[in-house]
Amino acid sequence: MKHFALYLLIFFGGTLTFQSCKVPTDSNLESTTSKTETLPNLSKSDPSTHTKQQIALDTIIWNEHIHDFQTVSSGPPATTKYTFVNKTNKTIKIDRVEVGCSCTASDYSKNEIQPNDTGWISAAYKTANTFGYFRKHVDVFFNNGKSTHLILTGTVDPMITSPK
């Protein structure tokens, strides 16, 4: 009987833990107080399930906020390129980019980005002489007061040979 009560306690405790870990579905859209545009959600699996979603027009839309390199070799930098679309009604420019530590380098588009044009940020984690899990960040600051926090994650495995 004690084992049964223990199993029930573990089951319901685990269920409550998982319920508290829900992630909001709109977590990668920046909040704004401006107009919205309705766009179709084109599901490839079943055309009859197309729904409408709201996208803020006065925002910057990123291709991703977190890039996971999975497993990389020690040696050459792990590099990725983040892109964004200027969905504001004004020209924007990246004021500055700040990396989380000296093991992370970045570059970015220096020109002004017109409405509906695309800009980019490249970020690289220096894997030489390192091993294990990493999680680094790059903060991007725009001239319109908006900012974005980008994240790079992965694991450096020194046993993997780097491609030549």
JOSUL-V369875 format. One record per pair of residues at least 12 apart in sequence whose ideal C-beta (glycine too) atoms are under 6 Angstrom apart, sorted by sequence separation. I is the first residue (numbers start at 0). J is the second residue. D is the distance in Angstrom with one decimal. If there is no record, write none. Layout:
i->I j->J d->D
i->I j->J d->D
This chain:
i->40 j->52 d->5.2
i->136 j->148 d->5.9
i->137 j->149 d->4.5
i->66 j->79 d->4.5
i->107 j->120 d->4.6
i->37 j->51 d->4.8
i->93 j->107 d->5.1
i->136 j->150 d->5.2
i->106 j->121 d->4.8
i->122 j->137 d->4.9
i->38 j->54 d->5.7
i->135 j->151 d->4.9
i->105 j->122 d->4.8
i->35 j->53 d->4.6
i->36 j->54 d->5.6
i->134 j->152 d->4.8
i->92 j->111 d->4.8
i->104 j->123 d->4.8
i->120 j->139 d->5.8
i->35 j->55 d->5.7
i->36 j->56 d->5.4
i->62 j->82 d->4.7
i->133 j->153 d->6.0
i->90 j->111 d->4.9
i->91 j->112 d->5.3
i->103 j->124 d->5.6
i->34 j->56 d->4.9
i->61 j->83 d->4.7
i->132 j->154 d->5.0
i->33 j->56 d->5.7
i->90 j->113 d->5.4
i->102 j->125 d->4.8
i->31 j->55 d->4.3
i->33 j->57 d->3.4
i->59 j->83 d->5.1
i->60 j->84 d->4.8
i->130 j->155 d->5.1
i->31 j->57 d->4.7
i->60 j->86 d->5.5
i->88 j->114 d->5.6
i->129 j->155 d->5.0
i->31 j->58 d->5.2
i->85 j->112 d->4.6
i->124 j->151 d->5.5
i->130 j->157 d->4.8
i->58 j->86 d->5.2
i->29 j->58 d->4.9
i->85 j->114 d->5.6
i->122 j->151 d->5.7
i->126 j->155 d->4.8
i->56 j->86 d->5.7
i->57 j->87 d->5.2
i->85 j->116 d->5.6
i->103 j->135 d->4.6
i->105 j->137 d->5.3
i->84 j->117 d->5.5
i->82 j->117 d->5.6
i->83 j->118 d->5.5
i->99 j->135 d->5.0
i->27 j->64 d->5.2
i->82 j->119 d->4.9
i->99 j->136 d->4.4
i->80 j->119 d->5.6
i->81 j->120 d->4.6
i->98 j->137 d->5.4
i->80 j->121 d->4.8
i->97 j->138 d->4.6
i->79 j->122 d->5.9
i->96 j->139 d->5.4
i->78 j->123 d->4.2
i->95 j->140 d->5.1
i->94 j->140 d->4.7
i->76 j->123 d->4.0
i->77 j->124 d->4.7
i->93 j->141 d->6.0
i->94 j->142 d->5.1
i->76 j->125 d->5.3
i->77 j->126 d->5.6
i->91 j->141 d->5.1
i->92 j->142 d->4.8
i->91 j->143 d->5.2
i->73 j->126 d->5.2
i->74 j->127 d->5.7
i->71 j->126 d->5.9
i->81 j->149 d->5.6
i->77 j->153 d->6.0
i->71 j->153 d->5.5
i->73 j->155 d->5.3
i->70 j->154 d->5.0
i->71 j->155 d->5.7
i->73 j->157 d->4.2
i->64 j->149 d->5.9
i->65 j->150 d->4.5
i->66 j->151 d->5.4
i->67 j->152 d->4.9
i->68 j->153 d->3.2
i->70 j->156 d->5.1
i->75 j->161 d->5.3
i->72 j->159 d->4.0
i->74 j->161 d->4.3
i->72 j->161 d->4.1
